Amino acid sequence: MKLLRTIRLDPSDTFVFERAAEPGEFAVSGAFVFWEDDVAALTGKRRSAFRSGFLGVESLGWSTLVQIVEAKTEDRASIVDTLARRLVEHFGAPDIATASKAAEEEVSFAESLCGHPVDTLVAIHRTVEDGEIREAFRTLRPRGGPKPLRAFSFLEVEGDETPVDEVDLVGLAKDGRK
């Protein structure tokens, strides 16, 4: 089975997001974090997390990219259990049974994104259309097959949409120093 793990190719996640996920933790889409937010009113680092972040299950931090990896049945069960506990502790789920069902759905959705070869990178772009959160996923893989990934490599991009949003990294860095 394949699942998603966070990956950090450079330190940008540490200043783009309020909390960056630790490299190598299992991840889910994390759109549920924003269900009660007025997305149009989001600013700064929270807006960046909404637009382009995957949620690290252990840290509840954000990652711009995730990598498709091989996983064991025990890994999957652990992710569901950890996410269920996080849903109760941090997001107001009424009980662990309800949270476990929701966590199972989140992990199943993450698993559904893993139909590409191991080591493929996946990026997300979230928008709101007609009051609904919409997610578009793009895959990135080295040209000519698997190669070690470096911070700056030329990658082929698969996906039908190109995000038109621009991120002001300098402005975000300045906001983080205030």
Secondary structure, DSSP 4 states (H G I P E B T S, - for coil): -EEEEEE-SSTTHHHHSSSBPPTT-BEE--GGGGTTS-GGG--HHHHHHHHH-EEETTT--EESEEEEEE--HHHHHHHHHHHHHHHHHHH--SSHHHHHHHHHHHHHHHHHT--S-TT-EEEEEEEEETTEEEEEEEEEEETTS-----SS--EEEE-S--------HHHHHHHHH-
